[in-house]
Amino acid sequence: MRKPMMAGNWKMNKTVVEAVGLAQAIRDSVAGVESVDRVICPAFVCLPAVQQAVQGSGVAVGAQTMHWAESGAYTGEVSAGMLQGLVEYVIIGHSERRQYFAETDETVNKKVHAALAAGLIPIVCVGESPAQNEAGETHRFVGGQVKAALAGLSGAQVQGLIIAYEPIWAIGTGRAATAQQAQEICGGTVRAAVAEAFGGAVAQATRILYGGSTNAKNIGEIMQQPDIDGALIGGASLQPDSYAAMVKTTAEVYR
């Protein structure tokens, strides 16, 4: 059985002091829930302090992005090597990065390779726009994103990373996909694309998250779907009680 994961993407929220307080509250709230991987992803400036706050607790830390180059004239960027020792995970290709910072399938792929080379675990994001969803292009577009992001990897590398399906029309809107819609894309599109490129065994071993207005009220039904292995959580991860409830509900589903 694939181990479930609740990954909180804090985005551009929380000062260092606030982030430490949130991390400590989450750490205490989910203590002992070992059946679920618990990951929090604060802003770069908060990483050292948050990593120290949760060290030894079982709560893992991730970064929200990274650059593919080892070093160079990339003002404002952070390399995978700079993240070593601070994080275990790194989110790559989030739709906000693609929309606002011109990330492409090509740069996402470069980042995935660089993250793996540095020993980090990528959480690779894919998802379609409202227009693509309404035009019936979800399967073609998301499947293409999956294959492009994983190009040049081995099967072993693929089954060690995470793929997060986040329909852009559901992010921050309060309009989550139904559990059945999420299952259809996570299984019939994302896992199917991995199977086509790397084989069924790799596809079955690869964890796939759903993201997009997930919360404590809908996570139970979402986690009952056979091809959904967790959630990439936005706003709900900024409230320790909400995040903890999602972790505990997931643990109950997987008992």
N, C-alpha and C positions, 0 to 999 in steps of 0.2 A: 504494500500500500504506500502511495506517495504521501509523505508527511505534509500536513497542511501548514500554510504560512499566512500570517497577518502582518503586512508591511505598511507602515505608516509613512506617507510622504508629507512632510510638514511644509513643503514649498517655502515661499519667502515670508515666513512667520517666526516670531519669537526672537528676542534678544538672547544673548548668552545666558544671562541670569534666568530668564523665563524658560529657556530650553532645558536648563539643568533641573529646574523645579518640575517641569513636565516629565522629564525623563525619570526623575526619582519617583514621582507619583505612579507612572506606568510600571516602573520596576517593582514597586511594592504591590501594585494591584494585580499583577499577573504572576507573581512569585509562585513557583511550584507547578505551573501549567506547562509541563515539559513535552506534552504530546503535540504542541503547536509551536512552530518556529515563530518567534516574535522579533520583528525588525522595526527600527525607527530610523528615519532619514531626515535629520535636521540640516540647516544651512551650513555651508563650509565653515563659517567662523565659529560655529557652535560645536563642531565635531570633537575637538580635544576634550572639552569640558564634559560633553555628554558621554563620550566614551569612558571617561574616568568615573562618571556617575553610575554607569550600569555595569562596570567591569565585574566579572565573576557572577553576574546575576542570571545569565542565560538569555538576556535581552541583547540582541545583536544590533550593530549600528551600520547604516548604509549612507552613501553619498547620493546626491540628487543628479549628478552628472559628472563628467570628466572629459579631458581632451585625449585624443589618440596619440599625440606625440609624447616622447619621453621628456623633452624639454625644448626650449626655443623661445622665439620672439612672439609669444601669444599672450599679450597683456590681459590680465584678469582671469586666465585659465588655470586649471589645476590638473596635473597629470596623475596617472594611475600610481606611479611610484611615490608621489607625495601623499597618497591616500593609504599606502601600506602601513599597517600597524594601527591605523585609526578606524578602519571600517572593514567589514567582511563583504559587503554588498555595494553595488553601485547601480542606480537607475540609469538606463540608457535609452534615448529616443522617445522620451515622454512627449506627448502631443504638443504641450506648451513649448518645449524646446524646438520642435519641428516648426510650429507656427510662428513663434516670436523671434527665434534665433537661427532660422534658416538651416536647421539640421535636415539631412537627407538620408535616404536609404544607404547611400555610400558612406557617409560619415558615421552613421550608426554602426555599420559593419566594421569600420576601422576601430571604433571605440570598443566594440565587443572583443575583437582580437586583442587589443591592448590591455583590456581589463583581465582577460583570461591569462595573458602572458605574465601579468603582475600578481596572479593568484587571487584576484577578486572575483566575486560571483556576480555576473550581470543580471539585472532584472530588465529584460528587453521589452519595451512597450510598442504595441501596435494598436491601430484603431482607425475607424473611418469617420469622415465628416458627416454632418447632417445631410448634405446634398447627396453624398455617395450612398448613404443609407436609404434615402428616399428613392434614389434611382435604381436600387437593387444591385449595387456594385460592391456590397460589403464582402461577399465571399471572394471575389476576384482580387479586390484591393488588399484586404487583410492577408490573404494567402500569399500574395506577392510580397508584402512587407516582411512576413515571416521568413520566406526563402531568401530575400535580399539580406536581411539582418544576419542570417546564419551562414551565408555563403563562405566556403573555404574552411569551415570547421569540421572536426571529426565527430563521429557519433558520440564518443565519450564526452567530448566537450559540450555538446548540445544537451545531453541528459543531465549534465551538472549545472546548467544555468536555469534561469526562470524566464518564462514569457508571460507578460501581462497584457491581456486584451482590455483596452479601455476605449469604448466608443466615445468619440469626441462630443457627441450630442448629449452624453450623460454626465460629463465631468463638470462638477460644480453647479449643475442645473437643478438638482433635486429630482431629476427624471432618470431613474435607473432603468436599465433594461430589465425585463422580467427575468426570473430565474430560467425560464425555458428559452428565452432569446439568448441569454448569456451562455447557456449550455450548448445551444445550437452552433454558436460561433466558436466557443472554446474547443468543442469536440469536433464538429463537422468541418470547421475551417482551419483553426490553428493546429490542433493535433493532427488533422488530416494532412496539412502541409508539411509538418515535421515527418510524418510517416512516408509521404511521397519522396521526400528528399533524403531521409536517413534510415528508413525502415520502421516497421511496426514496433519492434522491441524498444528502440530509442524513443519513439513517440510515446509509448506507454510509460516510460520511466521519467519523462520530462514533466516538470510541474508547470501548470498554467494557472495564473491568477485572473480574476475579473476585477476591474476597477470602474468606478463611475457612480457616484452618489450611493455608495454602500454605507450602511449604518447598522446600529444594533437591532433595528426592527426587521430589516430584510436579509440580514446575513445568514440566518438559519436556513431559509429556503434556498438561498444561493449555494450554500455549502452542501446541500443535499444532492446537488447535481453531480453525476459521476465524472465529468471531465473538468470540474472546477476544483482546484486544489488550494484555494486561498483567495485573498483580496489585497489589492493595492489601494490603500485607504487615504483619502484626502482630508477633508474637514473633520470627519469623525475621529481622526487620529490625534487631533489637537485637544481633545477632551479625554482625560485619563479614564473616567468612568465609562465613556462610550467605547473607547478602544478596548478596555478590559472586558466589557460585556461581549464584544465581538470575539475576542480570544476565547472566552469561556464558553460561549455558545458553540463555537467551532469545535472545541474540545469535547463537548457533549455529543455533537453530531458524529464525531469520529470514535466514540467509545466502543 
